[in-house]
């Protein structure tokens, strides 16, 4: 690089660093926003069902019935409440005081002792379909454990027609935090990259400083690079804070290479910065640029990246649209590196997609950035 160009580039970067120091919003977006989002999602959002309010109705309080419902008091998944009649329990369910009802009929004990199939009623509030499915699974698990316990007491062995042997790979504790935190990192990096740069050029136009840049000797590529590098460093600083919180605060396992994670994260940040630059070159108002950045980057990264909602469960058209969302590829890389390891068949195709998207956005920004006021 020629000395004159290097000097202009250093001057442009120094100008951006001074602007970052004078504007606390950039520092807040880079460092405080990741902490806030990780605390909210790490502690406040969970896909696990704990202390589910369940109503217990026992019509005949005999030994088999009481031993069965006792299992609901020995698990952290349920917070049981006893009702004297099914009508009283249904009233509580309608009032949203409980989430489900386990109804042990009057003939439960006698049917079980005589070798018949004892009747058990399960009524679940299906407004939240995910919680309803979890309650069904938990109740079936308690029922299976009770049958095994009763078989041992009789000196026999429970022999179901099909023996299920379960093994859970990559997340054996089935903690939703291990699944959510890597996805939150993708949302954080999207927000940092898009918001930081979406306001950059728009701010220059609003404050009238863009005209001064355009009449100077600095070229359009030097303007872009001089603005890109400081915000790239800020974004990587936010990433390091997020990784430290994921490891030491939420204890998410890291089974892949840290250097590979940093490399792919830098690649995604480059793409996110390109999206932000593109928005700021089209919309010359900071308010509009920030609003467009939130709608066009944050919401798709949150909904269509596979962060929370399974992409394969979406309609075919929406699944096709997710291929246009950069966060989709980054979420796949993060979840693989955190929970599985260095699976190159996943990392390389997704990284290649990010390279193409980065070239696309930065190429458009380069073509749209001219040293003229139009």
N, C-alpha and C positions, 0 to 999 in steps of 0.2 A: 504494500500500500504506500502511495506517495506521501511524503511528509505533510504536505498541505491538506490532503484529504484526512490523514490521521488526526491532525490538529483540529480540523473542523468537527470530526466525529467525537473527539474528546470534549470539545466545547459543547456539543449538543447533548452529550451524556451528562456533563456537569450541570447544564441547565435543567435537565429532567430531574436529577437528584435534588437540586435546590427546590424544584417545584414539589417534589414528593415530601421534602422536609417541611415546607411551608403549608402543605395541604394534608392534614392528619387523616383525611378520609382514605387515602391510598394505603397508609400504614394500617388503618383499621381493617380494610378489606383484606390485606395480605396476612395479618397476624391475629387479629381479634375475631374475625369472622370464622376461621377454621376452628378456633377453640369453642366458640359459641355453638356452631353446628354439631361438632363432635359430642359436646356435652348433652345437647338436646337429643340427638339420635342415639348416643351410647347409653344414656340413662333413661330418657323419656320415651323412647320408641322401642317396643318389643313385639315380636311376632309369636312369642310364647304366651300361653295362658297360665296364669298363676292366681291362686286364691279365687277360683271361679265360684260364684255364689250358687250353690245347688240346694234345692229343697228335697228333703227325705220324708217320704210318707210310708209308714210301716203299719199295715192294718192289723197284723197279728204279731205281737212281740214275743216270738219264740226264739230258741237258741240259733237255728240256722239263719233266720232273718236278721237278728242282732249281730251275728258274726259277719254277715255280708256287709251291712251298712257300716260296720266298724271300720272297714277298709277305707271309707271316705274321710275318716278323721285322721288317718295315718299317712296321708299324702299331702304334699304342699300344693297340689294342683286344685284342690277343692276347699271351699269354706262352707261346710254343710250347715243347714238349718232344718230343724225338725218341725213337721206340721202334723196335725192330728187327722186331717182328712184331705182327700185329693182336691175337693172344692176350695178349701182354704189355700192350698198350694197354687192352684190355678189362678186364684185372685192375686196372689203375690207375683206370679209370673206376668200377668197382664199389667200390673203396676210397676214392672221392671225392678222389683225388689230382689228377684233371683233370676238366674240365667237358664235354669233347667230344673226338671223334677225327676227323681228316681222313685218310682211307685212300686213298692213291694206288696203284692196282693196278699189277701188273707190266707190263701191256700199254699203260699210259697213253702213254708216249713214242712207241711204234711206231704206235699207233692215231692219234695226233695227226698224225704225220708223213705218214701215208698218207691223211689226210683223213677218217678215221672219227671217231665220237664217243668220246672217251676216257672210261673209267669212273673216277669219283671217289666214294668212300663217305664219308658224313657221319653220325656217330653222336653224338647229343647227350643229355646228362643232362636229362630232362624234369621232374625234381622241382620245379625253379623254372621254371614255364612262361614267365615274362617273359624270363628270361635265355636260355632255349632259343630263343625266337623271335629275340632279338637276335643270338645266335650264327649262326643260319641266315642272317639278313640280312647279317651281316658277311662270312660265307664266300661268299655269292653276290656281294657287292660285290668281293671279292678276285678271284673267278673272272672277273667281267666286266672288271676292270681288266687282268688277265693276257691275256685274249683281245684286248683293244684293243692292248696292248703288242706281242703277237705279230704282229698284223696290220700294225702300223707297221714292224716289223722286216722283214717280207716285202715292204714297199713297197706294200701294199694298204690297204684301209680296211674295218673291220668294219661290215657292213650287216645289223643284226638286222631281223627282219620288222616290229617295232614300235619306233619311236624314242621313248623316254620323256624328256620335258623337265620337270625338277623345279624347283619354286619353293616355298620354305618362308617363309610370312608370319609376322610378329610375333615369331618366335623363330628367326631364321635359323641361329644357331649350335647349335640343338637342345640347349640347356643345361637340364638338369632343375632346376637351381638357380633359374633365372628363373621356372619354373613353381611350384616348391615354396615359395619365400620369401613370395610374396603370400598363399598359403594358410595359411602359418604365422602370418601377421599376424592372420588371422581366428580361428585357434585361440587365439592369445595374448589378443586382445580379449575372446573368450568367457570365458576363464579369469579374466582380470582383473575383468571386470564381474560375473560370477556369484559368484566366490569372495569378492571384497571385500564384497559386500553380503549374501551368504548368511549370513555370520557376524555381521552387524551387530545385527539385532534379536534373534537367538538369544543373542548375548552379553549383551544387555541383560536378557533373561529369566533367564539363568543367574546373573548377578551380582546380581540383585535391583534393578537400577537402573530397570527399566521401570516399576515401581510408582511411583517418585518422579516419572517423567515423566507418568504418567497422572493424578496428583493435582495437577500444576502447571497453570498457565493456558494452556500451549501446546496448540494444537489438533493433531489427527491429521495434516492436510495439512502443517502446519508441521514436524512431526516427520519426515515423509517427505522433504520438500524439504531440510530442514536436514541430513539424512543423505545425501541424493543428491548435492548439489553438491560436497562435499569428495572423494567417491570418484570423481565424474565428472572432476574436475581431476586426480586421481591416474592415472586410466585414460588420459587424453589425454597426460599426461607419459610414460607407458609407451609410448604410440603413437609419440610423437616420437622416443624412443630407438630403437624398432624401425625406423622409417623411415630414420633416420640410418644404422643398421647395414645395412639393405637396399641403400642407395644407395652408401655409401662402403666398406663391407666386402665385400659380395657383388656389387656393381656391377650390380644389377638395373636395367634401364632404366625410366625414368618418362616415358611418352609422353602421359599425360593431365594434367589440371589438378591441381596440388597442393592448391589451395583446394577443389576438388570432392572430392578424396580425404579431406581433413580433415573436410568437411561430412558426407559419407556415413559416415565412421568415427565421428564424434560421434553420428550417428543410430543406428548399430549399437550403440555403447557404451550409449546410453540404453536400447535394447532389452535388452542383456545385464544392465544394472543392474536393470531391471524383473524379469527372470527370477530374479536373485539375491534381490531383495526378496520375491518371491512364495515362494521356497523358505524364506526365513527367517521369514516369517509363519506358515507351516504347521508347520515343524519347529522346536521351541524349544530344541533341543540343538545346540551348535556342531559336535560330532562328526557327528551325523546330517545336519545341514544341509550341512556340507562334503562328506560322502560322496554325498549326493543331488545336489549341484551338480556333482561330478565325473562321476557316471554320467549325469545327464540333460542336461548341457550339453557337457562336454568330449568324451566318447566320440561322441555324434552329430555334433559339429562336426568331429571327426577322420575319421569313417568315412563319414558320409552327406552331407557338404557338397560333394563333388566336389573336395576338397582333394588327395587322392591317387587315389581310385578314381572312375572315370568313371560318372556317374549313369546315363547311357544304356545302360550294360552291365549294370545291375542288373535284377532281376525287376520286373514292373510294379507289384506291391504296394509294394515297397521304394521305387521311384521316386515313388509317390504319397506315401509317408510323408516323403520328403525335403522336400516342400513345407511341412512343419510345423517344419523346422529353420531357424532364423534365419540361421545361418552359411552356409547354401546361397546365399542372396541376396547376402551380403556377399562371399563368395569370388568370385562371378561379377563383382561390381563391381570388386574389387581386381585380378583378373586382366585385366579389360578396361582399367582405368585405367593399370596398369603396362605392359602389353605391347601394347595396341592404341591406346588414346586415349580421347577423350570420345565414346563411342558412346552417344548418348542413348536409342536403342531398347533398349539393355541396362540402362543405369543407371536410367532413370526407373521402369520396371516393378518392378525389384528394390528400389528405394528406397521405392516405394509399399507393397510387401509388408512392408518393415521398419516403416514408419509404422503399419500396421494391427496388426502384432504388438506394437509398443511400446504402443499404446493399449490393446490387450487385456490385457497383463500389468500395466501401471500402473493400469488400471481395476480389475482384480481386487484388487490390493494396496490401493487406496484404499477399496474396499468392505469388505475384511476387517480394516482397521485401525480399531479403535474405542477410545475412551477408557474401557475397562472391562477388568476382569481376566479375564473369561471367554474 
